[in-house]
C-alpha cells in the first residue's frame, strides 16, 4: 500500500494492511483500543468531536512512552 492509500483507510482496515509493520501496527492498536477504529487516518482534526479529540490526544501521549 502507498501512504495515500493508507491515509484513506479507517484504523481497523489499516490494522490489517500493516500487520507486518510492527511499530505502525502497535500505534494503530492503541487507537482501536480507545474506540477510534472507525476513524479515517487522513481525517482532519477539526472534524473530530470533543471526545474523539481527547482520545486521540491520549493515544498520542501513550505513544510517547
C-alpha atoms as an extended CHARMM CRD file, in Angstrom:
* protein
*
        65  EXT
         1         1  UNK       CA              0.0000000000        0.0000000000        0.0000000000  PROA      1               0.0000000000
         2         2  UNK       CA              1.1100000000        3.5430000000       -0.6520000000  PROA      2               0.0000000000
         3         3  UNK       CA              0.8900000000        6.2180000000        2.0320000000  PROA      3               0.0000000000
         4         4  UNK       CA             -2.0510000000        7.9590000000        0.2950000000  PROA      4               0.0000000000
         5         5  UNK       CA             -3.8880000000        4.6160000000        0.1670000000  PROA      5               0.0000000000
         6         6  UNK       CA             -3.2920000000        4.0490000000        3.8860000000  PROA      6               0.0000000000
         7         7  UNK       CA             -4.4580000000        7.5670000000        4.7380000000  PROA      7               0.0000000000
         8         8  UNK       CA             -7.8150000000        6.8010000000        3.0890000000  PROA      8               0.0000000000
         9         9  UNK       CA             -8.3360000000        3.7250000000        5.3060000000  PROA      9               0.0000000000
        10        10  UNK       CA            -10.0320000000        3.6220000000        8.6590000000  PROA      10              0.0000000000
        11        11  UNK       CA             -7.9650000000        2.4120000000       11.6090000000  PROA      11              0.0000000000
        12        12  UNK       CA             -9.4950000000       -1.0890000000       11.5610000000  PROA      12              0.0000000000
        13        13  UNK       CA             -8.6880000000       -1.5910000000        7.8700000000  PROA      13              0.0000000000
        14        14  UNK       CA             -5.2030000000       -0.1250000000        8.2640000000  PROA      14              0.0000000000
        15        15  UNK       CA             -4.5340000000       -2.5880000000       11.0890000000  PROA      15              0.0000000000
        16        16  UNK       CA             -4.9850000000       -5.4480000000        8.6480000000  PROA      16              0.0000000000
        17        17  UNK       CA             -2.8800000000       -3.7210000000        5.9900000000  PROA      17              0.0000000000
        18        18  UNK       CA              0.0310000000       -3.0330000000        8.3610000000  PROA      18              0.0000000000
        19        19  UNK       CA              0.2520000000       -6.3650000000       10.1630000000  PROA      19              0.0000000000
        20        20  UNK       CA              3.9080000000       -6.6990000000        9.0830000000  PROA      20              0.0000000000
        21        21  UNK       CA              4.8680000000       -3.1700000000       10.2370000000  PROA      21              0.0000000000
        22        22  UNK       CA              5.2530000000       -3.6960000000       13.9850000000  PROA      22              0.0000000000
        23        23  UNK       CA              5.5250000000       -0.0830000000       15.1920000000  PROA      23              0.0000000000
        24        24  UNK       CA              2.7380000000        1.2140000000       12.9400000000  PROA      24              0.0000000000
        25        25  UNK       CA              0.5380000000       -1.7310000000       13.8830000000  PROA      25              0.0000000000
        26        26  UNK       CA              1.0950000000       -1.1010000000       17.6110000000  PROA      26              0.0000000000
        27        27  UNK       CA              0.1470000000        2.5750000000       17.2870000000  PROA      27              0.0000000000
        28        28  UNK       CA             -2.9980000000        1.6850000000       15.3660000000  PROA      28              0.0000000000
        29        29  UNK       CA             -3.8930000000       -0.8830000000       18.0460000000  PROA      29              0.0000000000
        30        30  UNK       CA             -3.8530000000        1.9240000000       20.6360000000  PROA      30              0.0000000000
        31        31  UNK       CA             -6.3470000000        3.9010000000       18.5370000000  PROA      31              0.0000000000
        32        32  UNK       CA             -8.5630000000        0.8450000000       18.1410000000  PROA      32              0.0000000000
        33        33  UNK       CA             -8.4220000000        0.0730000000       21.8640000000  PROA      33              0.0000000000
        34        34  UNK       CA             -9.5210000000        3.6440000000       22.6140000000  PROA      34              0.0000000000
        35        35  UNK       CA            -12.6070000000        3.1340000000       20.4550000000  PROA      35              0.0000000000
        36        36  UNK       CA            -11.3290000000        5.0680000000       17.4410000000  PROA      36              0.0000000000
        37        37  UNK       CA            -11.1500000000        2.1740000000       14.9660000000  PROA      37              0.0000000000
        38        38  UNK       CA            -13.7610000000        3.7570000000       12.7170000000  PROA      38              0.0000000000
        39        39  UNK       CA            -11.7850000000        6.9740000000       12.1070000000  PROA      39              0.0000000000
        40        40  UNK       CA            -10.1320000000        7.5300000000        8.7430000000  PROA      40              0.0000000000
        41        41  UNK       CA             -6.3830000000        8.0170000000        9.1630000000  PROA      41              0.0000000000
        42        42  UNK       CA             -6.3260000000       11.1010000000        6.9420000000  PROA      42              0.0000000000
        43        43  UNK       CA             -9.2910000000       12.7450000000        8.6640000000  PROA      43              0.0000000000
        44        44  UNK       CA             -8.6170000000       16.3520000000        9.5740000000  PROA      44              0.0000000000
        45        45  UNK       CA             -8.6900000000       17.0470000000       13.2950000000  PROA      45              0.0000000000
        46        46  UNK       CA            -11.2250000000       19.9340000000       13.1370000000  PROA      46              0.0000000000
        47        47  UNK       CA            -13.8520000000       17.3980000000       12.0300000000  PROA      47              0.0000000000
        48        48  UNK       CA            -13.4360000000       15.3530000000       15.2250000000  PROA      48              0.0000000000
        49        49  UNK       CA            -15.8210000000       15.6070000000       18.1620000000  PROA      49              0.0000000000
        50        50  UNK       CA            -14.5110000000       16.7350000000       21.5360000000  PROA      50              0.0000000000
        51        51  UNK       CA            -14.4140000000       13.1620000000       22.8240000000  PROA      51              0.0000000000
        52        52  UNK       CA            -12.6150000000       11.8850000000       19.7390000000  PROA      52              0.0000000000
        53        53  UNK       CA            -10.0380000000       14.6600000000       20.0350000000  PROA      53              0.0000000000
        54        54  UNK       CA             -9.4410000000       13.7940000000       23.7030000000  PROA      54              0.0000000000
        55        55  UNK       CA             -8.9560000000       10.1070000000       22.9040000000  PROA      55              0.0000000000
        56        56  UNK       CA             -6.6170000000       10.9930000000       20.0400000000  PROA      56              0.0000000000
        57        57  UNK       CA             -4.5400000000       13.1470000000       22.4040000000  PROA      57              0.0000000000
        58        58  UNK       CA             -4.4770000000       10.2670000000       24.8900000000  PROA      58              0.0000000000
        59        59  UNK       CA             -3.2690000000        7.9120000000       22.1480000000  PROA      59              0.0000000000
        60        60  UNK       CA             -0.5430000000       10.4030000000       21.2690000000  PROA      60              0.0000000000
        61        61  UNK       CA              0.6130000000       10.5880000000       24.8790000000  PROA      61              0.0000000000
        62        62  UNK       CA              0.5660000000        6.7870000000       25.1860000000  PROA      62              0.0000000000
        63        63  UNK       CA              2.7110000000        6.5330000000       22.0600000000  PROA      63              0.0000000000
        64        64  UNK       CA              5.4380000000        8.6350000000       23.6490000000  PROA      64              0.0000000000
        65        65  UNK       CA              6.0800000000        6.0390000000       26.3430000000  PROA      65              0.0000000000
